[in-house]
Amino acid sequence: MEGQAQADLARDIFGNPFRPVDFASAWRTDTVLGIARELYASGDFTALPVLGDALQDAGCDDEAVLTHCRGAGPHARGCWVVDGLLGKA
């Protein structure tokens, strides 16, 4: 069980290294960045599905990004989607 939890957390932080995502500048709307900054600052990722909706509204159709945002997690500071949007990756 511990090994699985660690693997899940690693996927949250690193994503799929064999399929890197190019975070389009068009996705970085004020709404998307505001949500991402709040998630990062608070460490509370329960609103990650809201970020997924905002990304989709901004034109994101990347299935890996949207699925990750809407997935059960675990999610933590260092999340590859949030860090990618904020330029921390």
C-alpha positions in Angstrom: 0.0 0.0 0.0 2.8 2.5 0.9 4.5 1.9 -2.4 1.3 2.6 -4.3 0.7 5.8 -2.4 4.2 6.9 -3.2 3.8 6.1 -6.9 0.5 8.1 -7.0 2.2 11.1 -5.4 5.1 10.9 -7.8 2.6 10.9 -10.8 0.9 14.0 -9.3 4.3 15.8 -9.1 6.0 14.6 -12.3 3.1 13.7 -14.6 4.1 11.5 -17.5 7.8 12.2 -18.4 7.3 10.5 -21.7 4.5 12.8 -22.8 5.4 16.3 -21.7 2.7 19.0 -22.0 3.3 22.3 -23.6 1.2 24.7 -21.5 -0.2 27.1 -24.2 -0.1 30.8 -23.3 -3.8 31.0 -24.3 -4.6 28.7 -21.3 -3.1 31.2 -18.9 -6.1 33.4 -18.5 -6.6 35.6 -15.4 -9.1 33.1 -14.1 -6.8 30.0 -14.6 -3.8 31.7 -13.1 -5.8 33.0 -10.2 -7.1 29.6 -9.3 -3.7 28.0 -9.8 -2.1 30.6 -7.5 -4.7 30.0 -4.8 -4.2 26.3 -5.0 -0.4 26.7 -4.7 -0.6 29.2 -1.9 -3.1 27.4 0.2 -2.0 23.8 -0.4 -5.6 22.9 -0.6 -6.2 21.1 -3.9 -9.9 20.3 -3.5 -10.7 23.0 -6.1 -8.5 21.3 -8.8 -11.6 20.3 -10.8 -12.6 23.9 -10.9 -9.1 24.6 -12.5 -9.9 21.9 -15.0 -13.1 23.6 -16.0 -11.4 27.0 -16.3 -8.7 25.4 -18.4 -11.3 23.9 -20.7 -13.1 27.2 -20.9 -9.7 28.8 -21.9 -9.4 26.3 -24.8 -7.4 23.5 -23.2 -8.2 20.2 -24.8 -5.2 18.2 -23.5 -6.8 15.1 -22.1 -3.9 14.5 -19.7 -4.2 17.9 -18.1 -8.0 17.8 -17.9 -8.1 14.2 -16.6 -5.4 15.0 -13.9 -7.4 18.1 -12.7 -10.6 16.1 -12.4 -9.0 13.0 -11.0 -9.2 11.8 -7.4 -5.5 12.4 -6.7 -3.7 12.5 -4.5 -2.8 16.1 -5.2 -0.2 18.2 -3.4 2.0 21.3 -3.8 4.3 20.5 -6.7 1.4 19.2 -8.8 2.7 19.2 -12.4 -0.3 21.0 -13.8 -0.3 23.8 -11.3 3.5 24.2 -11.5 3.4 24.1 -15.3 0.8 26.9 -15.4 2.7 29.0 -12.9 6.1 28.4 -14.6 7.5 26.6 -11.7 8.2 23.3 -13.5 
